[in-house]
């Protein structure tokens, strides 16, 4: 299990956030069908942990 997968599981984001390495960056894909509060929470956790090294996409 990768560090990113462990991160998603630890914070309970694995049900609606996925991760894929993308040209040396970390691409996190958040499914919009979750509530706005959960999307905001996931975005905040990812930015706090990965900073500018994260590419967050909403689909």
PyMOL commands that set and color helices and strands:
alter all, ss='L'
color gray80, all
select helices_A, chain A and resi 3-10+36-53
alter helices_A, ss='H'
color red, helices_A
select strands_A, chain A and resi 17-22+25-30+54-58
alter strands_A, ss='S'
color yellow, strands_A
deselect
rebuild
show_as cartoon
